[in-house]
Amino acid sequence: MSFTWGPATGVGSMPGDDAREAARTVTGSFEDFPFLPELPARGPGSDMIGRTAGMLVELYARVEPSGWRIGDRPGRDTKRARSWLGEDLDALEEFTQGYEGPLKVQAVGPWTLAAALELRGGESALSDLGACRDLAGSLAEGLRTHLDEVRRRVPGAQIVLQLDEPSLIAVLRGQVKSASGYRTHRAVDRQRAEATLRDVVGVHTDGPVVVHSCAPDVPFALLRRAGAAAISFDFSLLTERDDDVIGEAVEGGTRLFAGVVPGTDGPLSDPAGSVMGVRTLWRRLGLHPGLLAEAVTVTPSCGLAGASPEYARRALAHCARAARSLADNPE
């Protein structure tokens, strides 16, 4: 399958509560790699956990004071999550008429979802491996339906599925707190974690999957083995300890979504300055500069939900300009 990645895109969340305005901004900023915006400011059900919980098949979640909890039947919160997703898809469809090329959609991955969703008794789904398995199966089915819907609405798109896994490292290290807060859940075996991820990644059979994590120590090798074609991360959290796995990833054909533009309001350097760290990494790894544009997509460091609308627009435009600078002057 031949696939052409775009040079720059966003992570997922945007500020504000206007779906049409968000879709207009995203498609205007990234003419060759737009994404489906998420607008958590609208409230429960438009946050990343609630939005993905609304996609689940035969599992339903509702909002409790402590967070999202799995229940028996679809309630108001599930309906609201699905309604907002529909509104976002309507807006995206409107602004992608005739579009052909890569288009990214995001959902929470199985381990971050298991860490965030509560079982009926109030404990995290992570406390029960059977519940984790059921949740991953339900998520896989829900994603199939969601991807079909996006294909129907934007028939010319080559869909990229992004799985958000910010809690994966905490899950692997046994750092997810129990409901009481006094203890942590046992670490999930790495092979089990990888196999579950592989099952969910495998749902997207006609396009690539990118896994996103803006936490430190992203497990590059595990994600590659699980089938991720690209890995999205906060570039500022990399250390030289990561050099070897990143070098192996690039040489193995894995694309890097380098989060180099800050996700919250602040001064932006010139576009070339934003990607200077990427060039430095390339030199340190002894990789060919000509590979840069072929191997890197420029993004913000994380979602932009906490930014002002004005800054979010500037940050996305800045990503596009920084990617151009990388392509024009790889040295």
Backbone hydrogen bonds, N-H to C=O, Kabsch-Sander energy under -0.5 kcal/mol:
donor,donor_aa,acceptor,acceptor_aa,energy
5,W,3,F,-0.6
9,T,298,V,-2.0
14,M,38,E,-2.9
19,A,17,D,-0.8
22,A,18,D,-2.3
23,A,19,A,-2.5
24,R,20,R,-2.5
25,T,21,E,-2.4
26,V,22,A,-2.6
27,T,23,A,-2.5
28,G,24,R,-2.0
29,S,25,T,-2.1
30,F,26,V,-2.3
31,E,29,S,-0.5
33,F,30,F,-0.9
36,L,104,K,-2.4
38,E,12,G,-2.1
41,A,16,G,-0.5
42,R,39,L,-1.8
43,G,40,P,-1.9
46,S,43,G,-2.3
51,R,47,D,-2.8
52,T,48,M,-1.7
53,A,49,I,-2.7
54,G,50,G,-1.8
55,M,52,T,-1.3
56,L,52,T,-0.7
56,L,53,A,-0.9
57,V,138,S,-0.6
58,E,56,L,-0.5
60,Y,71,G,-0.9
62,R,69,R,-2.7
64,E,67,G,-3.3
67,G,64,E,-1.6
69,R,62,R,-3.1
70,I,118,E,-3.1
71,G,60,Y,-3.1
79,K,75,G,-2.2
80,R,76,R,-2.4
81,A,77,D,-2.3
82,R,78,T,-2.4
83,S,79,K,-2.3
84,W,80,R,-2.5
85,L,81,A,-2.0
86,G,82,R,-2.2
87,E,83,S,-2.1
88,D,84,W,-2.4
89,L,85,L,-2.4
90,D,86,G,-2.3
91,A,87,E,-2.1
92,L,88,D,-2.5
93,E,89,L,-2.7
94,E,90,D,-2.1
95,F,91,A,-1.7
96,T,92,L,-0.7
96,T,93,E,-0.9
97,Q,94,E,-0.6
99,Y,96,T,-2.4
101,G,156,G,-1.2
103,L,158,Q,-2.2
104,K,34,P,-2.3
105,V,160,V,-2.6
107,A,162,Q,-2.2
109,G,164,D,-2.8
113,L,109,G,-2.1
114,A,110,P,-1.9
115,A,111,W,-1.8
116,A,112,T,-1.5
117,L,113,L,-2.8
118,E,68,W,-2.6
119,L,123,E,-3.6
122,G,119,L,-2.2
125,A,114,A,-0.5
125,A,117,L,-2.8
126,L,114,A,-1.3
127,S,124,S,-2.4
128,D,125,A,-1.9
132,C,128,D,-2.1
133,R,129,L,-2.1
134,D,130,G,-2.4
135,L,131,A,-2.6
136,A,132,C,-2.4
137,G,133,R,-2.1
138,S,134,D,-2.5
139,L,135,L,-2.6
140,A,136,A,-2.3
141,E,137,G,-2.0
142,G,138,S,-2.4
143,L,139,L,-2.7
144,R,140,A,-1.9
145,T,141,E,-1.8
146,H,142,G,-2.3
147,L,143,L,-3.0
148,D,144,R,-2.1
149,E,145,T,-2.0
150,V,146,H,-2.3
151,R,147,L,-2.4
152,R,148,D,-2.1
153,R,149,E,-1.9
154,V,150,V,-2.7
157,A,154,V,-2.1
158,Q,101,G,-2.9
159,I,157,A,-0.7
160,V,103,L,-3.0
161,L,159,I,-0.5
161,L,208,P,-2.0
162,Q,105,V,-3.2
162,Q,160,V,-0.6
163,L,161,L,-0.5
163,L,210,V,-2.6
164,D,107,A,-2.8
164,D,162,Q,-0.6
165,E,163,L,-0.6
165,E,212,H,-3.4
168,L,165,E,-1.3
171,V,167,S,-2.3
172,L,168,L,-2.5
173,R,169,I,-1.7
174,G,170,A,-0.5
174,G,171,V,-0.7
175,Q,170,A,-3.2
176,V,170,A,-0.6
177,K,175,Q,-0.6
178,S,183,R,-2.8
181,G,178,S,-0.7
185,H,176,V,-3.1
188,V,171,V,-1.9
193,A,189,D,-2.6
194,E,190,R,-2.5
195,A,191,Q,-2.5
196,T,192,R,-2.5
197,L,193,A,-2.1
198,R,194,E,-2.6
199,D,195,A,-2.0
200,V,196,T,-1.8
201,V,197,L,-3.1
202,G,198,R,-2.2
203,V,200,V,-1.4
204,H,201,V,-1.5
205,T,203,V,-1.4
207,G,204,H,-0.6
210,V,161,L,-2.6
211,V,230,A,-2.0
212,H,163,L,-2.7
212,H,210,V,-0.5
213,S,232,S,-2.5
220,F,218,V,-2.1
223,L,219,P,-2.4
224,R,220,F,-2.4
225,R,221,A,-2.3
226,A,222,L,-1.8
227,G,224,R,-1.6
228,A,223,L,-2.3
229,A,209,V,-2.2
230,A,209,V,-1.4
231,I,255,R,-2.3
232,S,211,V,-2.9
233,F,257,F,-2.2
234,D,213,S,-0.6
235,F,233,F,-0.8
235,F,259,G,-1.7
236,S,259,G,-0.6
237,L,234,D,-1.9
238,L,235,F,-1.5
242,D,239,T,-2.1
243,D,240,E,-1.4
246,I,242,D,-2.2
247,G,243,D,-2.9
248,E,244,D,-2.5
249,A,245,V,-2.1
250,V,246,I,-2.7
251,E,247,G,-2.4
252,G,248,E,-1.8
253,G,250,V,-1.6
254,T,249,A,-2.8
255,R,229,A,-2.5
256,L,295,A,-3.1
257,F,231,I,-2.9
257,F,255,R,-0.5
258,A,256,L,-1.0
258,A,297,T,-1.8
259,G,233,F,-2.4
259,G,257,F,-0.7
260,V,258,A,-1.3
260,V,299,T,-1.9
261,V,299,T,-1.4
273,G,270,D,-0.5
274,S,270,D,-1.6
275,V,271,P,-1.0
276,M,273,G,-1.0
279,R,275,V,-1.9
280,T,276,M,-2.5
281,L,277,G,-2.5
282,W,278,V,-2.2
283,R,279,R,-2.2
284,R,280,T,-2.6
285,L,281,L,-2.3
286,G,282,W,-0.7
286,G,283,R,-0.8
287,L,282,W,-2.3
291,L,288,H,-2.1
292,L,289,P,-1.8
295,A,291,L,-1.6
295,A,292,L,-0.9
296,V,292,L,-1.7
297,T,256,L,-2.7
298,V,7,P,-2.7
299,T,258,A,-2.3
301,S,261,V,-2.9
304,L,13,S,-2.3
307,A,304,L,-1.8
312,A,308,S,-2.8
313,R,309,P,-2.0
314,R,310,E,-1.9
315,A,311,Y,-3.3
316,L,312,A,-2.2
317,A,313,R,-2.1
318,H,314,R,-2.4
319,C,315,A,-2.1
320,A,316,L,-1.9
321,R,317,A,-2.1
322,A,318,H,-2.9
323,A,319,C,-2.2
324,R,320,A,-1.6
325,S,321,R,-2.2
326,L,322,A,-1.9
327,A,323,A,-1.9
328,D,324,R,-2.8
329,N,325,S,-2.5
